[in-house]
């Protein structure tokens, strides 16, 4: 057993030494590359780079407009829950989240698809229940109470 421990210790020492050599070689290589780049000639900008630099602010403005529009399109408060209640009431056999998300635009186009899973998980055990197959149902007695105000 002592011989095996000695062999293991020797191997560990060799591995540690190899790691240290690799680390030192990597550090030296990185230092050499940095020095090489620092001494390299700076090339003038290409016409393509100038063209891209000119267009970039306009692209940034357009992206800002898009994100602003996305944030402005929020469904009215409570509409996600009302929509889910209506869908699940009409499908008492239960639905998986993807099925509810697939039906959602038919009920309310303003609701963000990702809000559906969030709503179901947030109110699991209160408004909704999930079976072992991942199908969602209205919690007992929730159908009449929650869908009464639906248009």
Residue frames as a rotation matrix with the C-alpha (Angstrom) as fourth column:
UNK 1
0.569 0.822 0.000 0.00
0.822 -0.569 0.000 0.00
0.000 0.000 -1.000 0.00
UNK 2
0.405 -0.499 -0.766 2.87
0.169 -0.783 0.599 2.38
-0.898 -0.372 -0.233 0.77
UNK 3
-0.652 -0.661 0.373 4.33
0.451 0.057 0.890 1.70
-0.610 0.749 0.261 -2.67
UNK 4
-0.097 0.719 0.688 1.01
0.970 -0.085 0.226 2.61
0.221 0.690 -0.689 -4.32
UNK 5
0.774 0.364 -0.518 0.79
0.528 -0.823 0.211 5.82
-0.349 -0.436 -0.829 -2.27
UNK 6
-0.083 -0.898 -0.433 4.33
0.162 -0.441 0.883 6.71
-0.983 0.003 0.182 -3.33
UNK 7
-0.668 -0.107 0.736 3.51
0.722 0.143 0.677 6.13
-0.178 0.984 -0.018 -7.02
UNK 8
0.376 0.887 0.266 0.35
0.904 -0.414 0.103 8.27
0.201 0.202 -0.958 -6.72
UNK 9
0.623 -0.205 -0.755 2.32
0.310 -0.821 0.480 11.05
-0.718 -0.533 -0.448 -5.01
UNK 10
-0.499 -0.866 0.027 4.97
0.312 -0.151 0.938 10.97
-0.808 0.477 0.346 -7.75
UNK 11
-0.400 0.438 0.805 2.32
0.903 0.037 0.429 11.17
0.158 0.898 -0.410 -10.47
UNK 12
0.684 0.682 -0.258 0.63
0.723 -0.681 0.118 14.09
-0.095 -0.268 -0.959 -8.70
UNK 13
0.187 -0.709 -0.680 3.98
0.197 -0.651 0.733 15.93
-0.962 -0.271 0.018 -8.53
UNK 14
-0.745 -0.465 0.478 4.51
0.518 0.047 0.854 15.39
-0.420 0.884 0.206 -12.26
UNK 15
0.038 0.847 0.530 1.00
0.960 -0.178 0.216 16.61
0.278 0.500 -0.820 -13.05
UNK 16
0.717 0.193 -0.670 1.46
0.495 -0.818 0.294 19.71
-0.491 -0.542 -0.682 -10.87
UNK 17
-0.272 -0.901 -0.339 4.80
0.200 -0.397 0.896 20.46
-0.941 0.176 0.288 -12.55
UNK 18
-0.632 0.094 0.769 3.20
0.774 0.122 0.622 20.06
-0.035 0.988 -0.150 -16.01
UNK 19
0.504 0.861 0.064 0.40
0.857 -0.508 0.089 22.47
0.109 0.010 -0.994 -15.05
UNK 20
0.501 -0.380 -0.778 2.94
0.258 -0.792 0.553 25.01
-0.826 -0.478 -0.298 -13.81
UNK 21
-0.639 -0.751 0.165 4.97
0.349 -0.093 0.932 24.73
-0.685 0.654 0.322 -17.02
UNK 22
-0.312 0.618 0.722 1.81
0.928 0.034 0.372 25.11
0.205 0.786 -0.584 -19.10
UNK 23
0.703 0.572 -0.422 0.70
0.673 -0.726 0.138 28.14
-0.228 -0.381 -0.896 -17.11
UNK 24
0.099 -0.763 -0.639 4.12
0.135 -0.626 0.768 29.78
-0.986 -0.162 0.041 -17.45
UNK 25
-0.757 -0.366 0.542 4.25
0.545 0.106 0.832 29.04
-0.362 0.925 0.119 -21.19
UNK 26
0.106 0.889 0.446 0.74
0.971 -0.189 0.146 30.45
0.214 0.418 -0.883 -21.67
UNK 27
0.694 0.104 -0.712 1.60
0.427 -0.856 0.291 33.60
-0.580 -0.506 -0.639 -19.77
UNK 28
-0.341 -0.899 -0.276 4.79
0.145 -0.340 0.929 34.08
-0.929 0.277 0.246 -21.80
UNK 29
-0.602 0.198 0.774 2.88
0.798 0.192 0.572 33.50
-0.035 0.961 -0.273 -25.06
UNK 30
0.521 0.854 -0.002 0.22
0.853 -0.521 0.035 36.03
0.029 -0.020 -0.999 -24.06
UNK 31
0.420 -0.446 -0.791 2.87
0.212 -0.799 0.563 38.59
-0.883 -0.403 -0.241 -23.10
UNK 32
-0.652 -0.721 0.233 4.63
0.346 -0.011 0.938 38.10
-0.674 0.693 0.256 -26.45
UNK 33
-0.266 0.639 0.722 1.40
0.946 0.031 0.322 38.55
0.183 0.769 -0.613 -28.41
UNK 34
0.710 0.526 -0.468 0.50
0.634 -0.767 0.101 41.71
-0.306 -0.368 -0.878 -26.51
UNK 35
0.034 -0.794 -0.607 3.94
0.067 -0.604 0.794 43.20
-0.997 -0.067 0.033 -27.17
UNK 36
-0.718 -0.277 0.638 3.74
0.597 0.225 0.770 42.18
-0.357 0.934 0.004 -30.82
UNK 37
0.155 0.871 0.466 0.35
0.961 -0.242 0.133 43.85
0.229 0.427 -0.875 -31.27
UNK 38
0.650 0.070 -0.757 1.47
0.446 -0.841 0.306 46.95
-0.615 -0.536 -0.578 -29.37
UNK 39
-0.281 -0.861 -0.424 4.33
-0.030 -0.434 0.901 47.42
-0.959 0.266 0.096 -31.82
UNK 40
-0.280 0.226 0.933 2.31
0.884 0.440 0.159 46.62
-0.374 0.869 -0.323 -34.94
UNK 41
-0.994 -0.058 0.088 1.56
0.095 -0.850 0.517 49.28
0.045 0.523 0.851 -37.53
UNK 42
-0.286 0.939 -0.192 -1.84
0.199 -0.137 -0.970 50.89
-0.937 -0.316 -0.147 -37.16
UNK 43
-0.712 0.074 0.698 -3.66
0.701 0.133 0.701 50.56
-0.041 0.988 -0.147 -40.46
UNK 44
-0.874 0.474 -0.109 -5.90
-0.479 -0.877 0.031 53.33
-0.081 0.080 0.994 -41.79
UNK 45
-0.247 0.882 0.402 -9.64
-0.165 0.370 -0.914 52.69
-0.955 -0.292 0.055 -41.62
UNK 46
-0.841 0.016 0.541 -11.14
0.501 0.403 0.766 51.04
-0.206 0.915 -0.346 -44.65
UNK 47
-0.789 0.613 0.037 -13.97
-0.483 -0.657 0.579 52.54
0.379 0.439 0.815 -46.65
UNK 48
-0.136 0.749 -0.649 -16.18
0.218 0.661 0.718 49.69
0.966 -0.044 -0.253 -45.42
UNK 49
-0.410 -0.069 -0.909 -15.42
0.907 0.075 -0.415 50.52
0.097 -0.995 0.032 -41.79
UNK 50
-0.981 0.059 -0.186 -16.26
-0.038 -0.992 -0.116 54.18
-0.192 -0.107 0.976 -42.48
UNK 51
-0.514 0.842 -0.164 -19.53
-0.391 -0.059 0.919 53.18
0.764 0.536 0.359 -44.10
UNK 52
-0.080 0.469 -0.879 -20.45
0.646 0.696 0.312 50.95
0.759 -0.543 -0.359 -41.17
UNK 53
-0.697 -0.235 -0.678 -19.56
0.696 -0.449 -0.560 53.65
-0.172 -0.862 0.477 -38.64
UNK 54
-0.927 0.375 0.010 -21.80
-0.348 -0.869 0.353 56.08
0.141 0.323 0.936 -40.52
UNK 55
-0.237 0.893 -0.383 -24.78
-0.277 0.316 0.907 53.66
0.931 0.321 0.172 -40.46
UNK 56
-0.627 -0.078 -0.775 -24.45
0.553 0.656 -0.514 52.49
0.548 -0.751 -0.368 -36.89
UNK 57
-0.944 0.309 -0.117 -26.23
-0.100 -0.605 -0.790 55.42
-0.315 -0.734 0.601 -35.18
UNK 58
-0.356 0.858 -0.371 -29.23
-0.893 -0.195 0.406 55.02
0.276 0.476 0.835 -37.48
UNK 59
-0.225 0.240 -0.944 -29.38
0.008 0.970 0.244 51.30
0.974 0.048 -0.220 -36.69
UNK 60
-0.869 -0.131 -0.477 -29.19
0.461 0.131 -0.877 52.05
0.178 -0.983 -0.053 -32.99
UNK 61
-0.761 0.647 -0.044 -32.07
-0.605 -0.734 -0.309 54.51
-0.232 -0.209 0.950 -33.31
UNK 62
-0.150 0.729 -0.668 -34.16
-0.704 0.396 0.590 51.93
0.694 0.559 0.453 -35.15
UNK 63
-0.444 -0.051 -0.895 -33.48
0.399 0.882 -0.249 49.31
0.802 -0.468 -0.371 -32.49
UNK 64
-0.981 0.094 -0.173 -34.45
0.114 -0.447 -0.887 51.81
-0.160 -0.890 0.428 -29.82
UNK 65
-0.473 0.856 -0.209 -37.71
-0.876 -0.432 0.213 52.46
0.092 0.284 0.954 -31.64
UNK 66
-0.137 0.400 -0.906 -38.39
-0.266 0.866 0.423 48.75
0.954 0.299 -0.012 -31.90
UNK 67
-0.668 -0.153 -0.729 -37.71
0.580 0.506 -0.638 48.12
0.466 -0.849 -0.249 -28.22
UNK 68
-0.924 0.383 -0.015 -39.81
-0.307 -0.761 -0.571 51.14
-0.230 -0.523 0.821 -27.29
UNK 69
-0.221 0.874 -0.434 -42.71
-0.842 0.053 0.537 49.75
0.492 0.484 0.724 -29.32
UNK 70
-0.294 0.073 -0.953 -42.31
0.173 0.985 0.022 46.36
0.940 -0.159 -0.302 -27.69
UNK 71
-0.892 -0.093 -0.442 -42.48
0.447 -0.044 -0.893 47.88
0.064 -0.995 0.081 -24.23
UNK 72
-0.777 0.628 -0.046 -45.47
-0.619 -0.775 -0.125 50.01
-0.114 -0.069 0.991 -25.14
UNK 73
-0.110 0.749 -0.653 -47.53
-0.625 0.459 0.631 46.96
0.773 0.478 0.418 -26.19
UNK 74
-0.981 -0.137 0.137 -48.63
-0.190 0.543 -0.818 45.61
0.037 -0.828 -0.559 -22.82
UNK 75
-0.354 0.896 -0.268 -51.82
0.420 0.408 0.810 43.73
0.835 0.175 -0.521 -22.28
UNK 76
0.115 0.474 0.873 -54.24
-0.610 -0.660 0.438 45.25
0.784 -0.583 0.213 -19.75
UNK 77
-0.732 -0.430 0.529 -53.72
-0.668 0.299 -0.681 44.16
0.134 -0.852 -0.506 -16.17
UNK 78
-0.312 0.584 0.749 -55.41
-0.500 0.570 -0.652 40.85
-0.808 -0.578 0.114 -15.38
UNK 79
0.403 0.539 -0.739 -56.04
-0.904 0.110 -0.413 39.93
-0.141 0.835 0.532 -19.00
UNK 80
-0.513 -0.644 -0.568 -53.55
-0.690 0.702 -0.174 37.03
0.511 0.303 -0.805 -18.94
UNK 81
-0.920 0.168 0.353 -55.35
-0.175 0.630 -0.756 35.32
-0.349 -0.758 -0.551 -16.07
UNK 82
0.017 0.993 -0.115 -58.79
-0.572 -0.085 -0.816 35.90
-0.820 0.079 0.566 -17.58
UNK 83
0.193 -0.011 -0.981 -57.66
-0.959 0.209 -0.191 34.50
0.207 0.978 0.030 -20.90
UNK 84
-0.796 -0.538 -0.276 -56.08
-0.457 0.834 -0.309 31.40
0.397 -0.119 -0.910 -19.32
UNK 85
-0.666 0.616 0.420 -59.23
-0.261 0.335 -0.905 30.82
-0.699 -0.712 -0.063 -17.27
UNK 86
0.309 0.816 -0.489 -61.38
-0.787 -0.069 -0.613 30.96
-0.534 0.575 0.620 -20.37
UNK 87
-0.093 -0.424 -0.901 -59.10
-0.861 0.489 -0.141 28.62
0.500 0.763 -0.410 -22.34
UNK 88
-0.944 -0.330 -0.016 -58.89
-0.272 0.805 -0.527 26.05
0.187 -0.493 -0.850 -19.53
UNK 89
-0.374 0.889 0.265 -62.64
-0.439 0.083 -0.895 26.26
-0.817 -0.451 0.359 -18.89
UNK 90
0.461 0.550 -0.696 -63.25
-0.857 0.071 -0.511 25.43
-0.231 0.832 0.504 -22.56
UNK 91
0.114 -0.504 -0.856 -60.73
-0.488 0.722 -0.491 22.55
0.866 0.473 -0.164 -22.41
UNK 92
0.591 0.196 0.782 -61.55
-0.806 0.144 0.574 20.56
0.000 -0.970 0.243 -19.26
UNK 93
0.936 -0.294 -0.191 -59.37
0.252 0.943 -0.216 17.70
0.244 0.155 0.957 -20.53
UNK 94
0.572 -0.743 -0.347 -56.37
0.165 -0.311 0.936 19.90
-0.803 -0.593 -0.055 -19.66
UNK 95
0.921 -0.336 0.197 -53.67
0.128 -0.217 -0.968 21.44
0.368 0.916 -0.157 -21.82
UNK 96
0.144 -0.933 -0.331 -49.89
0.964 0.056 0.260 21.63
-0.223 -0.356 0.907 -21.66
UNK 97
0.052 -0.155 -0.987 -48.38
0.233 -0.959 0.163 25.13
-0.971 -0.239 -0.014 -21.65
UNK 98
-0.893 -0.445 -0.066 -47.48
0.035 -0.214 0.976 24.98
-0.448 0.870 0.207 -25.36
UNK 99
-0.491 0.789 0.369 -51.10
0.835 0.304 0.459 24.21
0.250 0.533 -0.808 -26.21
UNK 100
0.399 0.596 -0.697 -52.35
0.763 -0.637 -0.108 27.14
-0.508 -0.489 -0.709 -24.14
UNK 101
-0.297 -0.606 -0.738 -49.75
0.011 -0.775 0.632 29.36
-0.955 0.179 0.237 -25.82
UNK 102
-0.923 -0.045 0.383 -50.90
0.366 0.210 0.907 28.12
-0.121 0.977 -0.178 -29.24
UNK 103
-0.072 0.986 0.148 -54.51
0.968 0.034 0.248 29.03
0.239 0.161 -0.957 -28.49
UNK 104
-0.212 -0.036 -0.977 -53.75
0.715 -0.688 -0.130 32.37
-0.667 -0.725 0.171 -26.83
UNK 105
-0.955 -0.196 -0.223 -53.73
0.025 -0.800 0.599 34.60
-0.296 0.567 0.769 -29.96
UNK 106
-0.573 0.812 0.110 -57.27
0.444 0.195 0.875 33.47
0.689 0.550 -0.472 -30.77
UNK 107
0.247 0.673 -0.697 -58.44
0.951 -0.029 0.309 34.76
0.187 -0.739 -0.648 -27.39
UNK 108
0.898 -0.020 -0.440 -56.30
0.140 -0.934 0.330 37.86
-0.417 -0.358 -0.835 -26.82
UNK 109
0.647 -0.651 0.398 -53.64
0.583 0.085 -0.808 39.02
0.492 0.755 0.434 -29.29
UNK 110
0.551 -0.432 0.714 -52.21
-0.479 -0.865 -0.153 41.55
0.683 -0.257 -0.683 -26.80
UNK 111
0.846 -0.214 0.489 -51.04
-0.383 0.394 0.836 38.89
-0.371 -0.894 0.251 -24.33
UNK 112
-0.006 -0.933 -0.361 -47.34
-0.977 0.081 -0.195 37.99
0.211 0.351 -0.912 -24.60
UNK 113
0.489 0.210 -0.847 -46.92
-0.287 0.955 0.071 34.25
0.824 0.208 0.527 -25.07
UNK 114
-0.462 -0.775 -0.431 -44.25
0.203 0.380 -0.902 34.02
0.863 -0.505 -0.018 -22.34
UNK 115
-0.568 0.320 0.758 -46.70
-0.768 -0.538 -0.348 35.51
0.296 -0.780 0.551 -19.83
UNK 116
0.418 0.828 -0.373 -48.82
-0.643 0.560 0.523 32.38
0.642 0.021 0.767 -20.00
UNK 117
0.183 -0.435 -0.882 -46.31
0.421 0.845 -0.330 30.00
0.889 -0.311 0.338 -18.43
UNK 118
-0.823 -0.497 0.274 -45.39
0.018 -0.505 -0.863 32.62
0.567 -0.706 0.425 -15.84
UNK 119
-0.263 0.826 0.498 -49.05
-0.892 -0.405 0.201 33.06
0.368 -0.391 0.844 -14.86
UNK 120
0.559 0.487 -0.671 -49.70
-0.279 0.872 0.402 29.31
0.781 -0.038 0.623 -14.65
UNK 121
-0.133 -0.699 -0.703 -46.65
0.576 0.522 -0.629 28.68
0.807 -0.489 0.333 -12.45
UNK 122
-0.798 -0.177 0.576 -47.28
-0.251 -0.771 -0.585 31.76
0.547 -0.612 0.571 -10.30
UNK 123
-0.191 0.837 0.513 -50.80
-0.981 -0.186 -0.062 30.64
0.043 -0.515 0.856 -9.40
UNK 124
-0.268 0.031 -0.963 -50.22
-0.211 0.973 0.091 26.88
0.940 0.228 -0.255 -9.38
UNK 125
-0.708 0.074 -0.702 -52.16
0.622 0.536 -0.571 25.41
0.334 -0.841 -0.425 -6.50
UNK 126
-0.717 0.496 -0.489 -54.35
0.018 -0.689 -0.725 28.50
-0.697 -0.529 0.485 -6.16
UNK 127
0.048 0.738 -0.673 -56.07
-0.784 -0.390 -0.483 29.13
-0.619 0.551 0.559 -9.51
UNK 128
0.445 -0.008 -0.896 -54.56
-0.777 0.493 -0.390 26.30
0.445 0.870 0.213 -11.54
UNK 129
0.397 -0.382 0.835 -53.36
-0.469 0.698 0.542 22.76
-0.789 -0.606 0.098 -11.01
UNK 130
0.039 -0.506 -0.862 -50.97
-0.969 0.191 -0.156 20.58
0.243 0.841 -0.483 -13.01
UNK 131
0.919 0.268 0.289 -51.08
-0.335 0.918 0.213 16.80
-0.209 -0.292 0.933 -13.32
UNK 132
0.289 -0.860 0.421 -48.15
0.002 0.441 0.898 14.39
-0.957 -0.259 0.129 -13.63
UNK 133
0.219 -0.161 0.962 -48.30
0.930 0.332 -0.156 14.64
-0.295 0.929 0.223 -17.46
UNK 134
-0.790 -0.561 -0.248 -47.78
0.494 -0.822 0.284 18.42
-0.363 0.102 0.926 -17.35
UNK 135
-0.354 0.753 0.555 -51.38
0.587 -0.283 0.759 19.24
0.728 0.594 -0.342 -18.28
UNK 136
-1.000 0.005 -0.017 -52.92
0.008 -0.729 -0.684 22.30
-0.016 -0.684 0.729 -16.67
UNK 137
-0.211 0.975 -0.075 -56.49
0.769 0.213 0.603 22.58
0.604 0.069 -0.794 -15.34
UNK 138
-0.067 0.305 0.950 -58.50
-0.470 -0.850 0.240 25.16
0.880 -0.430 0.200 -13.48
UNK 139
-0.986 -0.166 0.033 -58.43
-0.094 0.376 -0.922 24.58
0.141 -0.912 -0.386 -9.76
UNK 140
-0.502 0.852 -0.148 -61.79
0.823 0.524 0.221 23.21
0.266 -0.011 -0.964 -8.58
UNK 141
0.321 0.789 -0.524 -64.54
0.867 -0.467 -0.173 25.83
-0.382 -0.399 -0.834 -8.54
UNK 142
-0.419 -0.593 -0.688 -62.35
0.275 -0.805 0.526 28.38
-0.865 0.032 0.500 -10.33
UNK 143
-0.734 0.080 0.674 -64.07
0.678 0.039 0.734 28.19
0.032 0.996 -0.083 -13.74
UNK 144
0.274 0.936 0.221 -67.32
0.888 -0.334 0.315 29.92
0.368 0.110 -0.923 -12.81
UNK 145
0.567 -0.073 -0.821 -65.72
0.572 -0.682 0.455 32.49
-0.593 -0.728 -0.345 -10.52
UNK 146
-0.297 -0.871 -0.390 -62.88
0.262 -0.467 0.844 33.56
-0.918 0.149 0.367 -12.85
UNK 147
-0.851 -0.057 0.523 -64.62
0.525 -0.042 0.850 33.53
-0.026 0.997 0.066 -16.25
UNK 148
0.069 0.966 -0.251 -67.76
0.894 -0.171 -0.415 35.37
-0.443 -0.196 -0.875 -15.12
UNK 149
0.376 0.067 -0.924 -66.41
0.011 -0.998 -0.068 38.75
-0.927 0.015 -0.376 -16.25
UNK 150
-0.648 -0.678 0.346 -65.11
0.335 0.154 0.930 37.57
-0.684 0.718 0.127 -19.65
UNK 151
-0.295 0.527 -0.797 -66.51
-0.739 -0.655 -0.160 39.32
-0.606 0.542 0.583 -22.74
